[in-house]
Amino acid sequence: MLKIKDDVDLKELEKFGIKNRFGFFYKSKPKEKEVIELEIDLNTREVKMAGLGDLFHTREDTLYELIKADLVEKV
């Protein structure tokens, strides 16, 4: 399982286009706000990926950016 590190301020996620709504941080596909591609639970900080097809590359890019910024850990 991947999660956002405990010492990371969740506001940092906004720099990656990830928004806070209804107890989750999420990133949607541009122009399709109902299609969630990446979701982060506020309580557990667990990173969940959703979607198939053309969303795959977008969500992988976002996850890569989070890992490169040293915000994600494997638990």
CNS distance restraints for C-alpha pairs under 8 A (distance, minus, plus):
assign (resid   1 and name CA) (resid  46 and name CA) 7.22 0.50 0.50
assign (resid   1 and name CA) (resid  47 and name CA) 7.63 0.50 0.50
assign (resid   1 and name CA) (resid  74 and name CA) 5.77 0.50 0.50
assign (resid   1 and name CA) (resid  75 and name CA) 5.49 0.50 0.50
assign (resid   2 and name CA) (resid  46 and name CA) 5.99 0.50 0.50
assign (resid   2 and name CA) (resid  47 and name CA) 5.56 0.50 0.50
assign (resid   2 and name CA) (resid  48 and name CA) 7.97 0.50 0.50
assign (resid   2 and name CA) (resid  72 and name CA) 6.59 0.50 0.50
assign (resid   2 and name CA) (resid  73 and name CA) 5.72 0.50 0.50
assign (resid   2 and name CA) (resid  74 and name CA) 4.59 0.50 0.50
assign (resid   2 and name CA) (resid  75 and name CA) 6.13 0.50 0.50
assign (resid   3 and name CA) (resid  40 and name CA) 7.89 0.50 0.50
assign (resid   3 and name CA) (resid  44 and name CA) 7.69 0.50 0.50
assign (resid   3 and name CA) (resid  45 and name CA) 5.21 0.50 0.50
assign (resid   3 and name CA) (resid  46 and name CA) 4.18 0.50 0.50
assign (resid   3 and name CA) (resid  47 and name CA) 5.11 0.50 0.50
assign (resid   3 and name CA) (resid  72 and name CA) 5.54 0.50 0.50
assign (resid   3 and name CA) (resid  73 and name CA) 5.58 0.50 0.50
assign (resid   3 and name CA) (resid  74 and name CA) 6.45 0.50 0.50
assign (resid   3 and name CA) (resid  75 and name CA) 7.17 0.50 0.50
assign (resid   4 and name CA) (resid   8 and name CA) 7.03 0.50 0.50
assign (resid   4 and name CA) (resid  45 and name CA) 5.26 0.50 0.50
assign (resid   4 and name CA) (resid  46 and name CA) 6.54 0.50 0.50
assign (resid   4 and name CA) (resid  47 and name CA) 7.03 0.50 0.50
assign (resid   4 and name CA) (resid  71 and name CA) 5.61 0.50 0.50
assign (resid   4 and name CA) (resid  72 and name CA) 4.51 0.50 0.50
assign (resid   4 and name CA) (resid  73 and name CA) 6.27 0.50 0.50
assign (resid   5 and name CA) (resid  45 and name CA) 7.59 0.50 0.50
assign (resid   5 and name CA) (resid  71 and name CA) 5.73 0.50 0.50
assign (resid   5 and name CA) (resid  72 and name CA) 5.53 0.50 0.50
assign (resid   5 and name CA) (resid  73 and name CA) 5.94 0.50 0.50
assign (resid   6 and name CA) (resid  45 and name CA) 7.86 0.50 0.50
assign (resid   8 and name CA) (resid  12 and name CA) 7.36 0.50 0.50
assign (resid   8 and name CA) (resid  71 and name CA) 6.55 0.50 0.50
assign (resid  10 and name CA) (resid  14 and name CA) 7.89 0.50 0.50
assign (resid  11 and name CA) (resid  15 and name CA) 7.92 0.50 0.50
assign (resid  12 and name CA) (resid  16 and name CA) 7.79 0.50 0.50
assign (resid  13 and name CA) (resid  17 and name CA) 6.98 0.50 0.50
assign (resid  13 and name CA) (resid  18 and name CA) 5.46 0.50 0.50
assign (resid  13 and name CA) (resid  19 and name CA) 7.45 0.50 0.50
assign (resid  13 and name CA) (resid  25 and name CA) 7.98 0.50 0.50
assign (resid  14 and name CA) (resid  18 and name CA) 4.88 0.50 0.50
assign (resid  14 and name CA) (resid  19 and name CA) 5.86 0.50 0.50
assign (resid  16 and name CA) (resid  62 and name CA) 7.22 0.50 0.50
assign (resid  16 and name CA) (resid  65 and name CA) 7.78 0.50 0.50
assign (resid  16 and name CA) (resid  66 and name CA) 7.79 0.50 0.50
assign (resid  17 and name CA) (resid  27 and name CA) 6.31 0.50 0.50
assign (resid  18 and name CA) (resid  25 and name CA) 6.01 0.50 0.50
assign (resid  18 and name CA) (resid  26 and name CA) 5.14 0.50 0.50
assign (resid  18 and name CA) (resid  27 and name CA) 4.59 0.50 0.50
assign (resid  18 and name CA) (resid  28 and name CA) 7.98 0.50 0.50
assign (resid  19 and name CA) (resid  25 and name CA) 5.13 0.50 0.50
assign (resid  19 and name CA) (resid  26 and name CA) 5.33 0.50 0.50
assign (resid  19 and name CA) (resid  27 and name CA) 6.24 0.50 0.50
assign (resid  20 and name CA) (resid  24 and name CA) 5.76 0.50 0.50
assign (resid  20 and name CA) (resid  25 and name CA) 4.25 0.50 0.50
assign (resid  20 and name CA) (resid  26 and name CA) 6.51 0.50 0.50
assign (resid  21 and name CA) (resid  25 and name CA) 6.14 0.50 0.50
assign (resid  21 and name CA) (resid  26 and name CA) 7.49 0.50 0.50
assign (resid  23 and name CA) (resid  41 and name CA) 6.89 0.50 0.50
assign (resid  23 and name CA) (resid  42 and name CA) 5.87 0.50 0.50
assign (resid  24 and name CA) (resid  39 and name CA) 6.57 0.50 0.50
assign (resid  24 and name CA) (resid  40 and name CA) 5.57 0.50 0.50
assign (resid  24 and name CA) (resid  41 and name CA) 4.91 0.50 0.50
assign (resid  24 and name CA) (resid  42 and name CA) 5.42 0.50 0.50
assign (resid  25 and name CA) (resid  39 and name CA) 5.72 0.50 0.50
assign (resid  25 and name CA) (resid  40 and name CA) 4.96 0.50 0.50
assign (resid  25 and name CA) (resid  41 and name CA) 6.60 0.50 0.50
assign (resid  25 and name CA) (resid  42 and name CA) 6.90 0.50 0.50
assign (resid  26 and name CA) (resid  36 and name CA) 6.68 0.50 0.50
assign (resid  26 and name CA) (resid  37 and name CA) 7.46 0.50 0.50
assign (resid  26 and name CA) (resid  38 and name CA) 5.44 0.50 0.50
assign (resid  26 and name CA) (resid  39 and name CA) 4.31 0.50 0.50
assign (resid  26 and name CA) (resid  40 and name CA) 6.15 0.50 0.50
assign (resid  27 and name CA) (resid  36 and name CA) 5.96 0.50 0.50
assign (resid  27 and name CA) (resid  37 and name CA) 5.92 0.50 0.50
assign (resid  27 and name CA) (resid  38 and name CA) 5.24 0.50 0.50
assign (resid  27 and name CA) (resid  39 and name CA) 6.65 0.50 0.50
assign (resid  28 and name CA) (resid  32 and name CA) 6.78 0.50 0.50
assign (resid  28 and name CA) (resid  33 and name CA) 5.40 0.50 0.50
assign (resid  28 and name CA) (resid  34 and name CA) 6.98 0.50 0.50
assign (resid  28 and name CA) (resid  35 and name CA) 5.55 0.50 0.50
assign (resid  28 and name CA) (resid  36 and name CA) 4.40 0.50 0.50
assign (resid  28 and name CA) (resid  37 and name CA) 5.45 0.50 0.50
assign (resid  28 and name CA) (resid  38 and name CA) 7.10 0.50 0.50
assign (resid  29 and name CA) (resid  33 and name CA) 6.34 0.50 0.50
assign (resid  29 and name CA) (resid  35 and name CA) 6.02 0.50 0.50
assign (resid  29 and name CA) (resid  36 and name CA) 6.59 0.50 0.50
assign (resid  29 and name CA) (resid  37 and name CA) 6.50 0.50 0.50
assign (resid  29 and name CA) (resid  55 and name CA) 7.24 0.50 0.50
assign (resid  29 and name CA) (resid  58 and name CA) 7.79 0.50 0.50
assign (resid  35 and name CA) (resid  51 and name CA) 7.62 0.50 0.50
assign (resid  36 and name CA) (resid  50 and name CA) 6.60 0.50 0.50
assign (resid  36 and name CA) (resid  51 and name CA) 7.17 0.50 0.50
assign (resid  37 and name CA) (resid  49 and name CA) 5.89 0.50 0.50
assign (resid  37 and name CA) (resid  50 and name CA) 4.86 0.50 0.50
assign (resid  37 and name CA) (resid  51 and name CA) 5.61 0.50 0.50
assign (resid  37 and name CA) (resid  55 and name CA) 6.48 0.50 0.50
assign (resid  37 and name CA) (resid  58 and name CA) 7.81 0.50 0.50
assign (resid  37 and name CA) (resid  59 and name CA) 5.79 0.50 0.50
assign (resid  38 and name CA) (resid  47 and name CA) 7.23 0.50 0.50
assign (resid  38 and name CA) (resid  48 and name CA) 5.93 0.50 0.50
assign (resid  38 and name CA) (resid  49 and name CA) 4.67 0.50 0.50
assign (resid  38 and name CA) (resid  50 and name CA) 6.04 0.50 0.50
assign (resid  38 and name CA) (resid  59 and name CA) 6.20 0.50 0.50
assign (resid  39 and name CA) (resid  47 and name CA) 5.90 0.50 0.50
assign (resid  39 and name CA) (resid  48 and name CA) 5.11 0.50 0.50
assign (resid  39 and name CA) (resid  49 and name CA) 6.28 0.50 0.50
assign (resid  39 and name CA) (resid  50 and name CA) 7.76 0.50 0.50
assign (resid  40 and name CA) (resid  45 and name CA) 5.70 0.50 0.50
assign (resid  40 and name CA) (resid  46 and name CA) 5.50 0.50 0.50
assign (resid  40 and name CA) (resid  47 and name CA) 4.65 0.50 0.50
assign (resid  40 and name CA) (resid  48 and name CA) 6.18 0.50 0.50
assign (resid  41 and name CA) (resid  45 and name CA) 4.89 0.50 0.50
assign (resid  41 and name CA) (resid  46 and name CA) 5.48 0.50 0.50
assign (resid  41 and name CA) (resid  47 and name CA) 6.92 0.50 0.50
assign (resid  42 and name CA) (resid  46 and name CA) 7.91 0.50 0.50
assign (resid  49 and name CA) (resid  59 and name CA) 7.03 0.50 0.50
assign (resid  51 and name CA) (resid  55 and name CA) 5.76 0.50 0.50
assign (resid  51 and name CA) (resid  56 and name CA) 6.80 0.50 0.50
assign (resid  52 and name CA) (resid  56 and name CA) 5.62 0.50 0.50
assign (resid  54 and name CA) (resid  58 and name CA) 7.35 0.50 0.50
assign (resid  55 and name CA) (resid  59 and name CA) 6.08 0.50 0.50
assign (resid  56 and name CA) (resid  60 and name CA) 6.06 0.50 0.50
assign (resid  57 and name CA) (resid  61 and name CA) 6.03 0.50 0.50
assign (resid  58 and name CA) (resid  62 and name CA) 6.32 0.50 0.50
assign (resid  59 and name CA) (resid  63 and name CA) 6.11 0.50 0.50
assign (resid  60 and name CA) (resid  64 and name CA) 5.99 0.50 0.50
assign (resid  61 and name CA) (resid  65 and name CA) 6.21 0.50 0.50
assign (resid  62 and name CA) (resid  66 and name CA) 6.37 0.50 0.50
assign (resid  63 and name CA) (resid  67 and name CA) 6.23 0.50 0.50
assign (resid  64 and name CA) (resid  68 and name CA) 5.99 0.50 0.50
assign (resid  65 and name CA) (resid  69 and name CA) 6.16 0.50 0.50
assign (resid  66 and name CA) (resid  70 and name CA) 6.44 0.50 0.50
assign (resid  66 and name CA) (resid  71 and name CA) 5.51 0.50 0.50
assign (resid  66 and name CA) (resid  72 and name CA) 6.23 0.50 0.50
assign (resid  67 and name CA) (resid  71 and name CA) 5.77 0.50 0.50
assign (resid  67 and name CA) (resid  72 and name CA) 5.19 0.50 0.50
assign (resid  67 and name CA) (resid  73 and name CA) 7.76 0.50 0.50
